[in-house]
Amino acid sequence: MQGKGFIKFIAIVLAIVCAYALSFTLVSSSVEKDAKNYAKGDLAKEKAYLDSMSTEKVYPLLGFTYQAVKSKEINLGLDLKGGMNVTMEISLAELVKSLADNTTDANFNKALQNAQTQLNAGGKDYIKLFVDDFEKLNPGVKLADYFSNQDNASQLKPNASNSEVQSFLSKEAESAIDRSFTILRSRIDGFGVVSPNMQKQPGSNRILIEMPGVQDKERVSKLLQGSAELQFWQVYQVQEVVSLLENINKTLASTLKDTTAVAKETTTAPAAGGKLAGLEKTAADTTKGGKLAGLGKKDSTAAKAAIAKSNPLFSILSIPTYQGENGQPALRPGPIVGWVAQKDTAKVNSYFKTPEVAAAIPSTMKFMWSVKPMEGSKVFELYAIKVTSADGKPDLGGEAVSDSRNDFDQKGKPEVTMYMTSEGAAKWKKITAEASADRNNLKSIAIVLDNQVYSAPTVQNEIPNGVSSISGNFTQEDTKDLSNILKAGKLPAPARIAGSFIVGPTLGAQAIHDGLISFIIAFIVILIFMALYYHRAGWVANFALLINLFFIIGILVSLGAVLTLPGIAGIVLTIGLSVDANILIFERVREELALGKNIPTAIREGFKHAMPSILDANITVFILGAILYLFGSGPVQGFATTLCIGILSSLFAAVAISRVVFEAMLDRKMEISFDNQFTRNAFKNLAFNFVGRRKIYYIISTVIIIAGIGMYFKHGGLNLGVDFKGGRTYLVHFDKTVNTEDLKSKLTVVFDNETPEVKTAGSDSQVKITTTFHIEDQDPKTDKVVEDALNKGLAGSKYEIVSSQKVTPIIASDIVNGAFYAVLVSCVFMFIYIVVRFKKWQYGLGAVLALAHDVLMVLSFYTILDGVLPFSLEIGQDFIAAILTVMGYTMTETVVVFDRIREKLKEAGKDDLHGEERNNLINFALNSTLSRTILTSLTVFFVLLVIFIFGGDSIRGFIFALLIGRIIGTYSSLCISTPIVIDLGSSAEKRK
C-alpha cells in the first residue's frame, strides 16, 4: 500500500491536536472537582473558590489560567446544561422613522407598516421592502426630502436619488445592528454569564444569544430590551477622591460589626491582596514601573483577615500609584480612582450603599465601573463621576452625537472621530474648555453607556466645532466598538425578543444522562455486531471506530463547536454510518475470496472496488449536511456540524486507518478472517426480482401516501411545532398524573378564551402546553403577562416549568422558508451530482423522485400515526433535520446500487443496456449489494432504536422520524429509485 507513512503521520498529528483540545476539559474538570471538595456543598464557597482561581495558572505544562482553560473546554449546548437562548430583533422600522425625524406623513408611515407586514410573511430585506412600497404609495416623491436633514447632511445630499437613499438606509441599518450587538454584548458581560455565545444572523436584523446557566427570564428581558443611554460626564481626578476613600475605609472599619463574617468571606480563597498582587506586572507596564498596593501571595490567611478587619475597603481596592523620583509611591494622575478584582466589585458596591458611607459621599459624586476588565486580568477600574447639574443629569447626552467613525491619526494609530450636532457642539465647547483650562492639570471626560464607563479620554484643548478625535492605547477593534457606542445615542433602534428557548437545569442534567447512556449503549451494540459478524476483521473495524470517535470529539472541541443533544445523536449516527464503509469493503473482500483469491489480493481488490461507492455515498451525505448547516439554526446546525465532521473523520478512520492495520497484520503473518461459520454463506445466491415487482411497490407507496393525505385533511393539516407556526411552548412536569382536558379548560379561561394545545410529553405527569396568546404583542412585559397567566391556570398543582420556547410569527415564517429551501436545494444538488457522476439524467431524476417519495412517505406516516403513539409527532426544525438525513440514507443506498450497475456496464464494455438485458443487470446489482444494504440498515436501525429508547423525550420524535426514514430509505433504494430509472429509460426509448 502506497502512502502508509503519510497516513500514519496525519493520524499522529490529528491525535496530538485532539488530545490537546480535550486536555483542557480534563484540567477544568479537575479544578472544579477541587472546588466541590473544598466547598462541601456550599455553592457560594464553590463559586468564590473558582473566582479566585480564574487568573491562577492551572495547566502546569503550558501555563494556562483557569479562565483560559475554561474557555477551551467542551462547549455544551443549552439542552445539555440548561440556560437561555434568545433571538433579538432590531426594529428597523423605528430606526428608519428616527432617521426621518419621526415624520407624521401618512404614506411614509404606511410604507413602514407594509414593509413590516411583508417581512413577517417571509420577506428578507426590510429597507428594500420599505423603499419599494414607498414608491408605490408616493410615485414621483423623493425619499431624500425626508432623510436629507442637518444631521445626515455629510452623508446624504438633498438631491439624492431613491436608490442612493436606499443605500444610505441600508448602511445605517447595518451600523445600527452592529451597535446593538456591541451594546448587548457589554450588557451580557455585565450580567456575569459564563461563556455567552452571540452571533449576528447574516442577512437579517437579528442577533442570536446563548446564555448558559441563566434562568431569570424577567431580568434577561429587562437587560436586553432596555433602551441604551449614552452620557458624557466630567470626572474627578484621583487626588480629589483619595481622602474621601480613606474616610470611607475608616467609617467601614468602625461600623462593620460582624467581623467574623468578613474574615470568613476573605478566607474562602486567595482573594483580596493575593488577587491584586498578580496585577503588579500589568500596573508596571502602564505606570512606568509602579506597583499596585496590596497583599502578596505569601501573606497568611490570618494576616489577610486582620487587614480586612482594619481596612475593609483597601483590602479589596487598590489606589493607582507609581514610583516617584524619590523612590516613594505617588498617586498616579488620571481619572481612575481604584482597581478592584471582578469578584469584589459587588462587595465594593455594597459598601458604598451602606447608610454611613452613602451619607459621606457628596451629592456631586457617584461611582461607576469600567465596562470591561484591564487587559490580561479580571480587574475593573473605578471612576468618580462629577455631577454638575442640580437635577443630576449628565453634562451631555447621546442625542448630541450626529456621527462617529473609527479612523487613524497621522501616525497610523487607531482613533475615533466624533461629530456633534449644532446644539451639542455648543455644549461640548463649554465642557472641553473647562476640562482643559488648567494646562498643568488636564481633566478627563467619561463616555458612559448604561452606567458603565467605556472610555475616559483626557481633554487636550477646547473643541469649538464639535469635531473631536479620541485617541489612546486603542486597538482597531477598540475604536470600532467605541465608534458604535458613540453612535448609539443618535439612532433609537429598539431591540425586542423575537424568540427564546429556556431549558431548566434539571432537564439539562437529565439530557446529559440520557444522551450519554444512549451513546454508550449504541456504541457497544455496533462493536458487538461487527465483532460477531466479521470475526477478526470486525475487530479492525472496531479499532477504527474508536479512533474515529476520538477524532470527532477532539475536532469538535478544537473548532469550538457547541455540543447539543441532536449533536450527540449526530455523532452516534455518524459512527453508525461509518460502519457502512467497512461493510462495503468487507463485503467486496468476501466476494473476492469467493472467487478463490488469497487474503492479501482480496483485501487489496476489496478496498479498490469499494472506494467509488464509499466516496459517492459520503459526498452525497456531506452535501446534505452542508445544506442543513446553511439553512438550519440552533440544534439543526449542531446536528449538521457533527454530521459533516463525522463523515470526514469516518472516511479517514474507516478507510485509511483500517487499511494500514490490515497491512500491518499481513506483514506480521497474522490470521485475518472476514466471517465465521454462521455468517459465511449469509446473503449468497439471492435472486429477488425487484424490477419485475416494481408496480406492486408503486401501488404500496401510493396507498400509504393517499392514506396520509386523507389523515392530513381529517386532522386539519400537519401537526406543526411552535417553531413552524409561532407561539409559546412550555414543558411542565407535575408531581402526579394530570388530566389534559381539565388543564386545557383552566388555561383557556386565563388565556382570554384562547384555547391552548395541551399534550402529554413522555409520561402522564409531564405535558407540553402550546399557545399563541399575545404572541404578536411586542410589549417587553408581555412574556411576564403570559407566564403569570400560565401559573394562574396551573395553580393548585405542584409543578415545575422545565423548559419554555417562544417563536414570533416572523421567526416562524423564516424557519418555514429555510426548511423549504433546504429540501429544494438539496434535491437540486443531488440531481446535479448524480447526473455529473453517472452521466445520465435518468439516474439523477430517478434519485430525486425517490427522495420526493421518501419525504411524502415520512410525512404520511406522521399524519397517520399522530395521536396514536404516546409521544409528540410535531413537525419542526428537528423534523427537517430528520427528513434531510433520511434523504441522505436513500441517496447513499441508491448510489451504491448505481455504482454496481456502472461497474458491470464497464466490464461489459457498454454505456447502457436495454429491455430485459437491462432488467437483469439491475436485478443483479440490487441482489449483489443486498448484503451491504441490509447490514448497514440493520446497524443504523439498531443505533437509532437504542437512542429512541434511552435518548430521552426531547429527541424521541426526531429519532422516530429517522427510524421510519431508515426503513423507508432501504425500501426506496431497493424498490423505487432504481426501478424508476428503468421506466424513465423506457420512456426515452419510446420517444426516440
N, C-alpha and C positions, 0 to 999 in steps of 0.2 A: 504493500500500500504506500503510495506517494504522499508526502506531506505529514507523516506521523509526527515528526519533530515540531512542525508548526502548530499542529493541533494540540500537542502537549504544552507548548509554550502558551497558547491562547488560554487553555484550561487553567494553567498555573496562574496567569495574570488575572483571569476572572475570579479565581478562588481567592487570591490576595485582596482584590478590590472588594469582593463580597464579605470576606472575613473582617476587613477594615470597617466597612459600613455597619455590619452587625455588632461590632465590638462596642460601639457607643451605647447601644441598648443594654448590653451586659453591664457596662460601667454605671450607667444611670440607675439601673435596677439595684445594683449593689449599694449605691449611696442611699436610695430610697428605702432599702431594707434596713440599713443602719439607722435611718431616721425613725422608722417604725419601732425598732428595738429600743431606741432612746426614748421615744415619746410614750411608749406603752399604752397606746390607745388615746392619748391626748392629742387631738387634731391641731390645736393651737401650737403646742410644743413641736409637733412634727413639721408644721409649716415654718415655724421660726428656725428650726434646725436647717431645713432646706434653703431658706433665705440666706442664712449665714454661710452656706456652702456655695452660693451661686458664683462667687468670684474666686473660690478656692480651687487649686489645681487637683483634680481627682483622677485624671488619666496619667498615671505615672510615666509611661513611656513617651508620650507626645506632649504632655504638659497642658492638656485642655482643661478649662474650668468646668464646673458642673453646669453652668449656664450654657456653655458651648456644647457640651456633651448632650444635654437635654434637647437642644435644637436639632441634633443629628440622629436622634433615636428613631425607632419605628414610629411613623406618624399614623395613629389610629383615627379612623373616622368617627363622627358623632354617634353612629349607630353602635359602635363598639365601646365607647367610653362616656356617652352622654354629653349633652350640650345643646347649643342652639345654632341653627343655620338660618340666615336672614338674607333675603333679596331686597335690596334698597333700590327704589326707583326715583330718579331725579326729575322733578316736574319741569319739563322743558316748556310747557305752556306758560307757566308763571315767569319763567326766565325770559321768554320772548316778549311777554307783556311788559315786563320791567324794562327791557331794552327800549321799548316804545313809549317810555314814560307813563305806563299804565293808562294808555288811551281808552276812552269810552266809546270809540267808534263801533257801531253795532256790527257792521260787516267784518271788521277786523276780529272782534271777539267771537263772531260766529265761525270764522275760519279756524280759530284756535280750537273751538269745541268740536268742529267737524274732523279736524286732524286728529284729535284725541280719540274720537269715536272710531276712526279708521285704524288708528294704532291699536286700540283694544281688540279690533276684529282681525288683527294679524298683520297690519302694516309694519314697515320697518323703519323708514327714515322720517321722523316727526317733522323736521324742518322742511323737507321737500313736500310732505303732505300738506303742511300749512301754506306754503307758497303757492302750490297748485290750486288749493281750494280758494285762497285769497284772490287769485287771478280770475277764477270762475265767477266769484261774487262781485269783483270790482274790475271789470275789463277796462284796461286803459289807465288804471290808477297805479301810481308808482309807490312801491314799498319804501323807497328812500325818504318820502315825505314823513314817515312815521319814525324812522330809525336814525336819520341823519341829524342828530341833535348836538348840543355843545359837548356832551360827554364822549360822544363817538366820533367827533369831528376828525380826529387824527387817523381814523381807520375807514371812514365811510364818507364819500363826497355827496353833496346834495343832489347831484345829477346821476348818481349811481343807478345802474340798471337793476332789474329784479334779480337777475342771475348773480350779480355782484352782492346784492343784499343777502341772497340765499347763502352764498359762500361765507359772508361775514357772520351770519347767524350760525352756520354750521361750526365755524371756528370757535365762536363764543360758547356754543353748546358743549363742544368737546372740552373747552377750557373749564366750563362750569362743572363738568363731570370729574375732571382731574382735580379741581379744587375740593369738590365734595369728597373725593377719595382720600385726599390728604387730611381733611378735617376729620372724617370718620375714623381714619387710621389713628390720629392723635387721641381721639376720644376713647377708642377701644384700648389703646395702650395705657391710657389713664385709668381705665376700668380695671386693669390688672388681669386680663385674660392671658393664660399660658398658651403660647404658640398659636395666636389667631391667624386665620388664613383669609386673605382678602384678594378678590380678583375682579377687575373690570370686565364685564361681558362684552366682547367685541361686537361692534355694530349695533349696540343698544345703549339706552340711558340707564343701565342697571349695574349695580355693584353687588357681588356675592360675598357674604361674610360668614365665616365659620368660627364659632367661639366655643371651644371645648370646655366642658365643666360648668358652663353658665346656665342657670335655671331661672333667674329672676327676670321674667318677661317684661314686667312693667318697667323695671329700671332700665333694661336694654332699650325699650321703646322710647322712653324719655331721652335716653342718652343719644340715640341715633337720629331721632326725629326732631329734636330741639333745634331752634334757629341758631346759627353761628353768629357770635357777636364779636366783631373786631374793634379793638380800642387802642388808643395811644396814650400812654401815661408818662409823666415825669417820674423820675425815681430818685431816692435818696442815695447818697454815696455811703460806703461802708463806715467811714469815720463819723458820719452823722448818726449812726444807728448802734455803734458798739456799746455806748454807755447804756442805752435802753436794754440791749440784750443782757448786759451784766446785771441790771436791776431785775429783769425777768428771772434770770438764773437764781438770784438771791431770794426773790419772792417765792419761787417754786420750792427752794430748799427749806424755807421756813414754813410753808403752808402744806406741803405734802406730808401727810401724817403716816400713811401706810407704807413705810419704807421697806417692809418685808416683801410686799408685792412687787415693788420696784426692783429690789435685789433679785427676786425670783425671775422676773422677766429678763433682767440683764444677763443672768447666768444660763439662759436656755441655749445659748450658742455663743461662739466667739464674735459677738457683735460689737456695738459701740466703737470704742477706740480700735479694737482689733480689726474691724472692718475698714475704718478710716485710715489705719496705718498702711493698708495696701494701696492707698492713693498717693503716697509720698512721691512716687515716680511721676505720676500724672501732674501733680502740683508743681514739681520741679521743672517739668517740661514747659509749663505755661507761666511760671513766675520767677524765671531767671535763677533757678536753683533753690528756691524756698521750699520749705516743707510744711505740711499741714500739722496743726497741733492736734494731739490725740494720744490715745493709749497704744502702746506697742503690743505685738502678739505675745510677748513673754510675760506681760502683766498677769498676775494671778486672778482667779475668779473673785477672791475676797477683796483684792485691791480695786477691781472694777466696780464691785458692789459698793464699796466705801466711797469711791469717787462719784458714782451715780447718786448716792445719797446727798453728798455735799454740793454737787454740781449737776443737777438733773438735766438742764438744757445743754451745757457744754460737754457733757459726757457723750452726747449724740450729735452735737452740732459743732463744727469747726469754723472759726473765723478765718477768712482768707488772709494769709500773711506771706511775706517774703523776707529774705535775709538782707538787712540793710548794709550800708558801707561799713558800719562799726561792728558788724558781725551779730547784731542783735535783731530779733524778729521785728518787723514793722508791718503795719496794715497795708494790704495790697490795694492800691487805688482802684476804684471802679464801682459799679452798681451791685455787685454780688456781695451779699452780707453774710452768707453762710453756706457750708457744704454739709449735706445730710444724706446718709445711706437711705436707699429707697424704702427699706423695711422700717425705718424710723420716722419717715415723713408723717405718718398718721399720728405718731406719739407727739411730734412737734406741734401738729395741728391741734391736738387735744390740749396741750399745754397753753397754747395761745387763746383757747376758748375758756379756760378756767376764769371764774369771775375776777379773781385778784389780778391776774395777768391782763385780761381784757380791759380792766379799768386803768391799767398803767400804760396801755398803748394809746397814743394820741389819736383823735378822730381824723387827723390829716394823714394817717399812715395805715396801710394794710399790706399784708404779706402775700406773695404769690410765688409759685414754684416754676422752674423751667419746664418746658414741655417734654423734654427727654433728658436722660442722664448724660453726664460727661462722657466723652468718647472713651471706650475701653473699660467702663466701670458701671456700677449701678448706684451712682451718687448723683443727687439732684442739687441744683443751685437755688438758693433762696434770695428773693428780691424784696425790697421795701418800696412799695408804690406810694407816690406822693399824691394825696387828694387835695386839689387846689380849689374846687368849687364847693359851694355851700350844700348843693344837692347831692354831692358825692359822685357826680358823673365824670367821665374821663375828659381830658383836655380836648380830645378829638375822637370821632367815631369812624367806623369803616365807610360810612357814606361819603366821607371826604375824599376817598381814593377813586380816581377815574380809571386808572390803569397801572399796571406794573409789568416789568419784563426782567427775566434773568439775562444778564449781559456779562461783559468782560471789561475790566478797566484798561488803562493804557499799557499796563504791564502784563496784560493777559490773564489776570487773576479774576475769578468769578465774583460778580457783584450783582446787586439788584437795583434797577432804576424804577423809581416810584413817581407817578404823576397824580397831582391833586386837582380836584375841581376848583373853580374860581373862588368859591366860598371857603373851601378847605385850605387853599393856598394862603389866604389872608391869615387864617388862624395858625397855620403852620409857620408862617413867617414870624409871628409873635412868639410862639413856643420855642422855636430854634434860636431866636435872638436871646431869649432869657437863658437858655441852656449853654450858649457859647459866650455869654457876656464876660466871664472871667477867663482869660486865656490861660491862666495858670491852674484852673480848676474846671475843665470842661465837663459838662454834665451829659447824662445819657437819657434816652427816651425809650421806654419799653413798648414793644409791639406785642399786644396781648390778644389772644383768641380763646374764648371760653375760659377766661380766668387763668390761662397758662401763658407764660412768657416765651415767645418764640425767638425773640432777639432783643437786645438792648444796646443798640449802637450808640457810640459817643458822637455828639454833635460837634462838628469842627468849626462851623460858622453859620451865620444867619442864612436861611434859604428863602429868598424873596419870591421866586417864580413858581413855587410848587413842584419843582422837579428835583428829586433827591436821589443820590446814589448811596446805597447801604453796602459797605464793604466790611470785611473781617476775615477770619480764618475759615472761609467757606469752601465747600466742595461744589461742583457743578450741580449735584443733586440737591444740596442745601439751598442754593439760590433759586432753583426751580420750585422747590417746596415753599420757600418764603414768598416768592412771587405769587404763587397760587393763593397763599394765605392772605396777602395784601389785597388781592382782587376779590376775596370772598365777601367783603363788606358791600361791594358795589352791586352785585347781581344776586338778588334773592332767588334761589332755586331750591325750594323745599325738597327734602328727602323723605320719602314715605316708605314704610314697609309694605312691599307688594307681595311678598311670600315669606313664609317661615316654616321651619321644621324643628321641633324640640323633642329631644329624647332624654328621658329621666335616667339617672344613674343606675337605678335598679334594672331597667330594661337593657341598658348598655352592658352591665355585668352579665346578665343572662345571655345576651347576644354573643359575647366573647366565649362564654362557656359552651353554648350550643354550636357556635362556629368551630371551635377547636375540637369538640367531640366529633362532629360530622367530618371534619378534615382528617383526623387521625383514623377513624374507622374506615372512611373511603380509601385512604392511602393503604391501609392494611389489606383491604379487600382486593385492591389491584395487585399488590405484592404476592398475595397468596395465589390469586388466579394465574398470574404469569409463571410463577414457580411450578404450579401443578400442571399447567397445560404444556409449557415448553421446556420443562425439566431444566437442564444446566443453562441453556440459552436464556431461559426465563430469568435466572439469577443475574445474568449480564444486563438484561433489560431493567431489572430492579435496581441494580447499581447505578445505571444511567438515570433512572427516575430520581434516586436520592440526590445525585449530583444536580439534576435539573431543578429540584425543589430548592436546594441551597442557592443556586444561581438566581432563580426567580425572586426569592425573598431578598437576597442581597442586592440585586439590581433595583428592585422597587425602593428599598431604603436609600440606596446611594443616589437615586434620582429625586428623592424627597416626595415620592408618590404617597397619597393617603390610602391606607388600607381599610376598606369598608367590608361589611358583611357580603354584599354582592361581589366584592373583590376577592374575598376568601373563596366564594363559590367559583369565581373565575379561575383561581389557582387550581382548585380541585378539578374543575372541568378541563383545564389545560393539561393537567397531569393525565387525566383520563384520555384526552385526545392524543397526547404524546405517545401513549401506548400504541396508537394506530400506526405510527411509523415503524415501530418494532414488529408489530403484527404483519404489516405489509412485507417487511424484509424477511421475517421468519417463514412466512407462507411461500415466498418465492424461493427461499433456500430449500424448503421441503420439496418444492416442485423439481428443483434441480437435482436433489438427492434421489427423487423417484425416477429420474432419467438415468441413474447409475453413476453420476459424477461423484468424485471424492469430496470430503468435507472442505478443504481449502478452496477448491474450484467452485463448489456450490455456494459458499459464503461470498466469494468474490462476485459471482454471477447474480446471486440474490440481491446484493446491495446495488449492483449496476442496474438491474431491471426494475427495482422498486423505486429508484430515485425520481424518475419523471412523475410517477403518481404522487410520491411524497411531496415533491416541490409544488405540483399543481394544487394539491389539496390544501397545503399550508398557506400558499399565496392567496387562494380564494378566501379562506377564513381570516387571514390577516387584513385583506381589503375590507371585509365586513367589520372587523374590529376597528379599523381606522375610521370608517364611516360612523360607527357607533360613537367614537370619541368626538368626532367633529360635530355631530348633530345632537348628541346626548348631553346631559348635565348631571351633576351630583353622583348618585350611585351608579347610573348607567356609564358615566365616564370612568368611574372606578373599576367597573367590570371590564370595560374596553381596554383600559391601561394594562391590567393584569393579563388579559387575553393576548394582547399584541406582544408584550414582553415574554409571556409564557411560550408563545409559538416560536419566537426566535431562539429562546433558550432550549426548547424541546428539540428543535431541528439539530442544534449543535450537540446536545447530550445524546439523543436517541440515535443519531446517525454517525456523527464523527467519533464521539467518545466510545460508543458501543463497538464501533469498527476497530478502534485502537485496542480495546480489551480483547476482542476476538483474535486479533493479530498476535497479541502477547501470549494468549493461550496456545495458539498454533506454534509459536516459536518454542514454547516450553513443552510441546508434545502432549498437552493436556487433552483429556477426552471431552468432546463437545457434542451434545445431543440436543435435538430440537423437538423431541416428542418423547412419549413413553408408551407403554403397551396399551393404555386406554385411549390415547389421543392420536395414535399413529395413523389410523385409517379413517379418522373423522372427516366428513365432508368430501369423501372421494366418490368418484363415479356418479356425481349428481347430474341430472338431465331434466330439470324443470323447464317446461315450455312457457316461459314468461311472455314471449311475444305472441304466441297463439292465443293466450287467455287475456290479452290486454283489454279487450272490450268488456270483459267481466269486471276488471279492475276499474275501468272508466265508469261503469254503472254503479259500483260500490261507492266510489268517491262522489258521484253525482247525487246519490241518495242521501249521503251524510251531509253534503253541502246544502241540499234543499231542505233537509230537516233543520239544519242550523238557521237557514233563512226564515223558516216558519217560526222557530222559537224566538228569533230576533223580533219579529212583529208581535208575537204573543207577549214578550217581556217589555215591549215598547222601546226597543233599542238595545244597545250594548250596555253592560254594567260598567260605565266609565268611572274611573277613580277620580279623586279630587283634583289631581294634577292635570286631568284632561278636561274637566268641566268647571273648575273653580269652586271655591268653598273652603270650609274648615273641617278638619277631621280630628277627632280626639279618641285615643285608645285609652279606655278606662278599665281598671281592674278592681273588682269588688271582692269583699271577703266571703261572699256566698253567691249562689246561683241567682240570677235576676231574670225577670220576665221582660223580654224586649218590647212587647206591645204596650205593657204598662209604662215602661220607661219612655217610649215614644210619645204616649199621651201626655205625660207630665212635661216633657220637653217642648211639645207643641204649644202648650199654654205659655211657657216662659219665653218662647221664641216668637211671640206675637202671631200665633196660629200658623206659623210656617212649619210644616211637618218635616222633621229631620229623618235621616235614614239611620236606623239602629240595627246592627247585626252582631251576632256573636263572633268572636275572633279567637279561635284556638280552643277555647273552653267556654262552658256555660257561665262562668263567673267573670268573663272578660268580653267587653263589647267595643265595637267601633261605631262612633257617632259622627255622622257627616251632615253638615248644614250649610245653607247659603245665606243664613241670617246675617244681614248687614255686610255682606261680602263686598259690595260696591261702595260702601261708605268709607271715605278717605280720612275721616277724623282720626287722629292718632289715639284717641281714647276709646275707639270702637272695640279694639281687641279686649280691653278690660270689661267693657259692657257685655260682650258676648260671653266671656268666661264667667262673669258674675251670674248671668242668666243660666248658664250651664250648671254651675254649682247650686243655684237655687232649685233647678229641676232635679238634681241628684240628691238633694237634702233628704235626710232620713236613712241613708245608707252609708256604710263605711266603704270608702273607695279611694283610689289613687289614680290621677291622670298620669299615665306612664309615658305618653308621647302626644304631641299635637302637631298639626300641619295646617298651614294657611296658604292658599293659592288664589290670587286675584284673577279675574277673567282675562286680563291682558297676558299674564304669565301662562295661563291655561291655553290660550289661543296660540301662543308661541310654541308651547310644547307639542300641541297637535300638529302644527305646521312642520316642526322639526322632525316629528315621528314620520309624517307622510313623506317628507323629502328624504329621510334616512332610508326608508324602504324603496322609494323610487330610484334614488341614486345608486343604491346597492344593486338593484336589478340591472340598471344600465351598465354599471361597471362589470357585473358578472357576464352579461351578454358580450361586451367588447372583449373581455379576457378570453372567453371560450372561443369566440369566432377567430381571434388572432392566434390562439394556441392550437386550435384544431382545424382551422382554415375552411370551415363550413358553417354557413349561417344556420343550417338546420340544428346543429349541435347547440349553438348559442340560444336559439329560440326555444328549443326543447328544454334546455336547462332553466330558462326564465319562466316558461309556462309551468314547469314543475315547482318552481319557487312560489308562483302565484297560487298554485294548487295547495301547497303546504300551508300558506298563510290562511287561505279560506278554510282549510280543514281544521286548523288550530282554533280559529275564530268560531267555527261551527261547534266544535266540542265545548268551547267555553260557554256558548249560549245554551247548548243542550244541558250541560251539567250545572249551570249556575243555579244555586238554590238547592241542589240535590246533595252536593258534597258539604261536609261540616267546616269548610273554610272558605274564605272570600275568593272569588274569581274576578276581581276587578281588573279592568284594563287601564294600565297606567304606564309610566316610563319603564318600569322594570319588565312589563309585558313586551314592550317594543324590543328591549334587550333580548328577551327570550325568543321573540319572532326572528330577529336577525341571526341569533345563534342557531335556531332551527334551520334557517336558510343556509347557514354555513355547513351544518351537518349534511343536508341534502346535496349541496354542491360538492362537498368532499366525496361523498359516496358516488355521485354521478361522474365526477371527474375520473375516479379510479376505473370505472367501467369504460368510459370513453378512452382512457389511456390503453386499456387492454384491447379495445377494438382497433385503435390506431396501430398498436404493435402487431396485431395479426394481419392487418392490411399491408403493413410494411413487409412482413415476412412473405406475403403472397405477391409482393411487387405490384400492388394495385392501389389506386387512390380511393376507390369505392366499389361496393358490390350492389347488386340489385336483386329484387324478387326474393325467392326462397333462399338463395345463397346468402343474402344479407341477413335474413331472419335467423338462419342457422348460426351465422357468425355472432350476432348479438346475443343469442341464447347461450352460445359457448362462453362469451365474455362475462355474462351475468353469472353463469354457473361456476366458472373458474375463479371468480372473485367473491363467490358467496361465502366462503370460509372467512375471508377477511372482513366482509360486510357484517356477518352475524357476530363474529368475535368482538369486533370493535364496538358494535351496537350494544352487545351484552355488557362489555366492560363499562362503557359510558352509562348505560342504564343502571347498572349496579351502583356506580358512583352517585348518580342522581337520586336513586332510591334511598341511599344512606343519608344524603343531605336532606331529602324530603322528610325522613323520619326524625332525624336528630338535629336538623339545622335551625329549628325554631320557627315560630309563627310568622315572623316578619318577612321571610323569603319563601314561605310554603307555596303561595300562589305562583311566584316566579319559577320555582323549581318544578311545579306541576306542569306549567307550560312547556318547560324543557323536556319533561318526561313524555308528554304527549308528542312533542315535536320529535323526540328521538325515535319513537315508534313510527310516526308518520314519515319522517325523513328516510328511514330504512325502507318502508313500504314504497315511498315515492320513487326512490332511486332505482328500485328493482322493477316496479310495476308501472310507473308513469313516465318518468323523464326519458328513459332510453326508448321505450316503445313509441313515444311521441315523435322521436327522431325518424322512425320508420314511416309513420303516417305523413310527416312533413316531406320526407324524401319521395314517397309515393305520389303525393300531390304535385310535386315539382316535375316528376317524370311524366305525369299525365298532361301537364301544361305544355311540356316540350313536344 
